[in-house]
């Protein structure tokens, strides 16, 4: 059985590559291999903090609130730049549930009720430190507490829309929804509905 304790890993050096919105560093790391020998590898790691996300669901209508916003990386990868996602954002020093509530209001205008923690997930553990706390919450259709659409000061221009859970799952199947956290939360909701 593999030794999974952290004392089998040694950080041999860190080279700063960039400091902007987050930190990009190049790590030289030694770790134990399965055969008991050690190896040294170089890994670039991007750290901009961890995040929280929330899927807003109205059980009476079986609808969810999703957003569409500009994302440069998918565009650079040849995909549409306007991604469909559940509301999410960085923790900014807050507890995950507080950040999830804040992001839902900022992005959609709806205040989540009965916030239920689903899971923590690393979105891309090979290169990102970001861990996303994912929640499910109820909302009442038509009862917004704010404008929504994101924060203009942060360059956000967020479209908000409501659709049935079945329609959202069909969009996962067609590839229209390809955001990992959103897919995972939709699947968790579908499992809970059974």
WOKA-V947050 format. One record per residue. N is the residue number from 1. RES is the residue in three letters. SS is DSSP state (helix for helix, strand for strand, loop for the rest). PHI is phi as a letter, one per 30 degrees, with the letter a starting at -180 (none if undefined). NEAR is the number of other C-alpha atoms within 10 Angstrom. Layout:
# WOKA-V947050
n: [N:N]
res: [RES:RES]
ss: [SS:SS]
phi: [PHI:PHI]
near: [NEAR:NEAR]
This chain:
# WOKA-V947050
n: [1:2:3:4:5:6:7:8:9:10:11:12:13:14:15:16:17:18:19:20:21:22:23:24:25:26:27:28:29:30:31:32:33:34:35:36:37:38:39:40:41:42:43:44:45:46:47:48:49:50:51:52:53:54:55:56:57:58:59:60:61:62:63:64:65:66:67:68:69:70:71:72:73:74:75:76:77:78:79:80:81:82:83:84:85:86:87:88:89:90:91:92:93:94:95:96:97:98:99:100:101:102:103:104:105:106:107:108:109:110:111:112:113:114:115:116:117:118:119:120:121:122:123:124:125:126:127:128:129:130:131:132:133:134:135:136:137:138:139:140:141:142:143:144:145:146:147:148:149:150:151:152:153:154:155:156:157:158:159:160:161:162:163:164:165:166:167:168:169:170:171:172:173:174:175:176:177:178:179:180:181:182:183:184:185:186:187:188:189:190:191:192:193:194]
res: [UNK:UNK:UNK:UNK:UNK:UNK:UNK:UNK:UNK:UNK:UNK:UNK:UNK:UNK:UNK:UNK:UNK:UNK:UNK:UNK:UNK:UNK:UNK:UNK:UNK:UNK:UNK:UNK:UNK:UNK:UNK:UNK:UNK:UNK:UNK:UNK:UNK:UNK:UNK:UNK:UNK:UNK:UNK:UNK:UNK:UNK:UNK:UNK:UNK:UNK:UNK:UNK:UNK:UNK:UNK:UNK:UNK:UNK:UNK:UNK:UNK:UNK:UNK:UNK:UNK:UNK:UNK:UNK:UNK:UNK:UNK:UNK:UNK:UNK:UNK:UNK:UNK:UNK:UNK:UNK:UNK:UNK:UNK:UNK:UNK:UNK:UNK:UNK:UNK:UNK:UNK:UNK:UNK:UNK:UNK:UNK:UNK:UNK:UNK:UNK:UNK:UNK:UNK:UNK:UNK:UNK:UNK:UNK:UNK:UNK:UNK:UNK:UNK:UNK:UNK:UNK:UNK:UNK:UNK:UNK:UNK:UNK:UNK:UNK:UNK:UNK:UNK:UNK:UNK:UNK:UNK:UNK:UNK:UNK:UNK:UNK:UNK:UNK:UNK:UNK:UNK:UNK:UNK:UNK:UNK:UNK:UNK:UNK:UNK:UNK:UNK:UNK:UNK:UNK:UNK:UNK:UNK:UNK:UNK:UNK:UNK:UNK:UNK:UNK:UNK:UNK:UNK:UNK:UNK:UNK:UNK:UNK:UNK:UNK:UNK:UNK:UNK:UNK:UNK:UNK:UNK:UNK:UNK:UNK:UNK:UNK:UNK:UNK:UNK:UNK:UNK:UNK:UNK:UNK]
ss: [loop:loop:loop:loop:loop:helix:helix:helix:strand:strand:strand:strand:strand:strand:strand:strand:strand:strand:strand:loop:loop:loop:strand:strand:strand:strand:strand:strand:strand:strand:strand:strand:loop:loop:loop:loop:loop:strand:strand:strand:strand:strand:strand:strand:strand:strand:strand:loop:loop:loop:strand:strand:strand:strand:strand:strand:strand:strand:loop:loop:loop:loop:strand:strand:strand:strand:strand:strand:strand:strand:loop:helix:helix:helix:helix:helix:loop:loop:loop:loop:loop:strand:strand:strand:strand:loop:strand:strand:strand:strand:loop:loop:loop:loop:loop:helix:helix:helix:helix:helix:helix:helix:helix:helix:helix:helix:helix:helix:loop:loop:loop:loop:strand:strand:strand:strand:strand:strand:strand:strand:strand:strand:loop:loop:loop:loop:loop:strand:loop:loop:strand:strand:strand:strand:strand:strand:strand:strand:loop:loop:loop:loop:loop:loop:loop:loop:loop:loop:loop:loop:loop:helix:helix:helix:loop:loop:loop:loop:strand:strand:strand:strand:strand:strand:helix:helix:helix:helix:helix:helix:helix:helix:helix:helix:loop:loop:loop:loop:loop:helix:helix:helix:helix:helix:helix:helix:helix:helix:helix:helix:helix:helix:helix:loop]
phi: [none:d:d:c:d:d:d:d:c:b:d:d:a:b:c:d:c:a:b:b:d:b:c:c:b:c:c:c:b:c:b:d:d:d:d:j:d:c:b:c:b:c:b:d:b:c:b:b:j:c:b:b:b:b:c:d:b:c:e:d:c:h:c:b:c:b:b:b:b:d:b:d:e:e:e:d:c:i:c:e:d:c:c:c:b:d:e:a:a:d:d:h:i:c:d:e:d:d:d:d:d:e:d:d:d:d:d:c:i:c:c:d:c:h:e:c:d:c:a:c:b:d:d:a:d:d:b:c:d:e:c:c:d:c:b:c:b:c:b:c:e:i:c:d:c:a:d:i:j:i:c:e:d:c:i:d:b:c:d:c:b:c:a:d:d:d:d:d:d:d:d:d:d:d:j:d:c:b:d:e:d:d:d:d:d:d:d:d:d:d:d:d:d:d]
near: [4:9:11:9:7:8:9:12:15:13:11:12:11:14:11:11:12:12:12:7:9:11:14:19:17:16:17:16:16:17:17:17:12:10:7:10:8:12:11:14:10:13:14:16:16:19:15:16:18:18:24:29:29:32:27:28:26:17:13:10:12:12:21:24:24:24:22:20:18:17:14:13:11:15:13:10:9:8:12:15:16:16:19:25:22:27:28:26:21:19:21:12:11:13:12:23:19:13:22:30:22:21:27:29:21:23:27:25:19:25:21:23:14:10:19:15:15:15:13:16:17:16:15:11:11:11:13:17:16:19:17:22:24:26:25:22:20:21:22:17:15:7:10:14:12:13:12:19:20:23:13:9:6:7:9:14:16:22:17:20:12:16:14:15:21:14:13:22:17:13:15:19:12:10:10:14:18:16:16:15:24:23:19:15:21:23:15:15:16:13:9:8:9:5]
